């Protein structure tokens, strides 16, 4: 593993030295001499790449420059390349979003030899994964981390890319004002364990509609080495607003899934709602509780 890390760093360092005078200006030069080597450094084989990937839209043939093949259906990646240094503004982003929508891509990239723009497609629009990366700066720590987290073959095929998306709060994200004070408190061998709050890295939150959310908890703990296996489906709680007044919100909590390996207590706003959920038993599945939250 250590050798692989240093190999990637070294290769990215060399790739970052490429410039217009070496590569040329055409889009094909950028694609062949810069983008394809970058993908190979990140673990993709040439036969994993589908060039000029086509699909029909309103009787018109659309073509995506690079479609990465043999990935999980919900981890698809597309890349649009441009000639060296040309604009990658709103028109290009709109086109990329259209492509992402029609091939169900999770991640989408724009690359023009001078800059890399990275996005997650939310199902409605593109959201930047981070600020644009200058090609000559791709080997600095943050840029290298973004590229390897979201574009390496290993992370895309294993599904770990979803964990990195969760850390960046881009998957079905909601505003902090919409978060409910939910948390789980694990019990391991009869002893109180870790506390996983909805606002932390151990929970993915899906917005179903304006009044309904799904809180997907992971009950493993990074400290005990389980990070790679996180599935975020150990305890799933659906919340639905039943009633609103000027000073109170009444909310229904439903346990949709509880396949936790540990027993977990569910807390809402400092009050224990259910206890000993899971421990390899679906003992509280479909149970409902109604709670109230004071509006301050």
N, C-alpha and C positions, 0 to 999 in steps of 0.2 A: 504493500500500500504506500509506504514511504517513497519507494522508487517511482511509482506511478505519479505521485504528487510532484516530485521534482522534474519528471519528464514533461508533464503538462506545463509547469512553470517555464521551463527552458524553451519549449516549443512556442508558447504564446509570446515569450519575450522576443524570439526571432521574428515571429509573424507580425508583431507590432512595428517592426522596422520598415515594413513595406510601404512604399509611397507611390504617388502618381508616376514619377519618372521611371520607376522600375516596373510597375504593373501595366501602365497604359490607361486610357480613359474610358474605353468602351465597357458596357455592362457585362459582356461576356468575359472580358479580362478580369473584372472585379469578381465575377462568380467563380471562374476557373482558378485564378491565381490567389484569391484571398478567402472567399467564403467557403469553398469546398475544403481547402486545407484546414480552416478553422474547425469545421465539422469533423474532419478526420482526427484532429488533435483531441477533440472532445469525445472520441470513441465511435463515431459513425463510420461504417464502411461505405464504399462508393455505391454498392448495390442496395444500401438502405435509402438512397436518395432518388426520388422520382423527379426528373426535370421536365418542365413545361407540363405539369400535371393538369389535365383538362376536365372540365365538367360543363354541362349544358345549363344555361339560364336564359329563359325567354327566347328559345330557339337560337341563342347566340353562344358560341364556344368561348368559354373563359379559360385562361391558363395561368397557373401559379408557378412561379419560377422554380421553387424547390418545395417538395412535399416529403417529409421524413416518413418513411415506411416502417412497417413491422413494429408499431408501438401499440400500447393499449388504446382502445377506441376513444376513451375520454382523456387521453394525454397527447392528442395529435398536435403536430407543430408544422407551421408553414413559414417560408422565408421569401420575401421579395427583394431582389437585388436591383440596384440602379447603377448607372454609369458614375464614374468617380466624381464625388463631390456635388452631385446634382441634388436638387431640393427633395426633402422628405417631409413635406408639410401636410396640411389638412387634406388635400386631394389624395395624396398617397396613403394617408391613414384611413380615409374613407374607403378606398379601394381594398386595402388590407382587411378592414373590418368586414366588408362584403364577402371576401374570400373565406375568412374565418367562419362566418355564419354558415356558408353553404357547404363547407366540408367538416363542420363541427370541430374546429381546431380549438385547443385550449390556449396555446401560446402562438404568438405571431411576431415576426421580426422584420425590420427594414434595415438593409445594409447597403451603403454606397461607397465603401472603401475608405471613407474619411470618418464615418460615424456608424454606430449601431444603435437602433431604437428597439426596445423590447416591450412587449405587451402581453397581458392576459385578456382573453375574450370572455366577458362575463355572461354572454348569452344575449346581451343587448348592445354592448359597446366595448371598445378597447379601453383598458386601463393600463397606464405605464407601469412597468415593473420597477422602474427607477429612472433616474436621469439618463439622457443619451450618453453612450460610451464613445469617447474619441478612440479611433482605431489605434493610434500610437500610445494610448494609455490603457489598453486592454489588460495589461499585465499588472496593474496596481492591485492592491489587495481587494478592495471592494468590487472592482470590475471583474476580476478573475473569479471572485466568489459568485457574482451574479451569473456569469456565463456558465460556470460549472454546475451551479445549483439547478439552473433552468434549461440548459441546453446539452448537458452531457448525456450520453447514451445510457449510462448506468442509472442515473436518477430518473430518466424518462421511462425506462423499461421496468424498473422496480416499483414505480409509483411514488418514490420519495419526493418527487417534485411537488406533490400535493402538500406534504409537510412544510416545504419551504414557502409555498403559497400561503399557507395558514399563518406562518410566522410574519409574513408581510401584510396580513389582513386584507388580502385581495379576493379571497374566495367568498362570494356571496356576502360581501362585507356590509355592515350596517353602521350607523353613526353611534358614537358613545352614548348619546342621550337616549337611544332606543334600547340599550342593554338592560337586562333585568338582573337583580342581585341574586343570581343562582350560583350554587357551588356544590360540589360533592366532597365528602370527607371519607376517605378510605379507612377500612378496618382490616388489618392484616394480623392473622393469628390472635384475634381478640384485642389487639392493641390499636389505638388510633394512629393512622398514618398520614399520608399527604393530603393537603387541601387543594383541590383543583377548582379555581373560580372561572366563571364564564368569560371574564375579561382577560384571562391568561392564555398561554399557548396550548393548554390541554383541552381546548374546546373550539369546535368549528360551529359557526352560527349561520343558519340558512334562513333567509327571509322568504316566506311562502306568500304572504300578502301583507297588507298594511296592519293587520291585527294579529297575524299568526307567524310564529317563528319556530324553528327547530334547533335545539341546543344539543350538539353531538359531543359527548365527553369521552375522553381517553382516560382510563383509570390506571394505566401503567405510569411509571415514573422514570424520567431520564436518568436519575441518579442511580437506578438499579440496572441500567443498561438495556432498557426495552425500547429505546427511541426508534430504532429502525423498523420495528413491527407495529408502530402506531397505526390504528385503523379508524379512530374517531367514531366507533360505533358500539362502544362498550355499554354506555348508558345514553339513550336518546330521549330527551324530554321535549314534547311539543307544548308551546304556550299559546293561549288564545285569549285575547281581551274580550270579556263578556259584557262589561259595563264600565262607563266612565262618568264620573261626576266632577264637579269643580275641584274637589280635594282628594278623591280616591279613584283608583283603578282596580276593578275586580278581574282576576285572571284565573283561567283554568289551566292546570298543569296535567298533562297526560304522559305516562310512561309508555313510550312506543317500543322501546327495546331495552333489555337489561341482561346482556350476556357477559356482564363483568366477571373477571376472574376473582376479584376481591369483593367483599361485602362493602356497600357504600351507603352512607346516609346522605339524603338530599336535603339541602337547606335553602330557604328562600327568605331573604331580608332578615337574617339572623335567627330564624325560627326553623327547627327541624320539622320537615314535612313528612318524610318517609325514612325508615331506617332498615339497614341490612338488606339493601337491594342487591341482587345478584349472587355473588360467590358461586358462579357456574349454575345458577338456577334462575329461571325467568319467573321469579316469585311475585313480582309486582307488575307484570306486563299488563297494559291497558287500564291500570288503576288511574283514577283521576282525583285531583285535589283542587279546591278553589281557595285562592289566597287573595289578599288585598294589599295594595301598595299605596301609601300616602303620598300625594303629590305635594312637593315642597315649593 
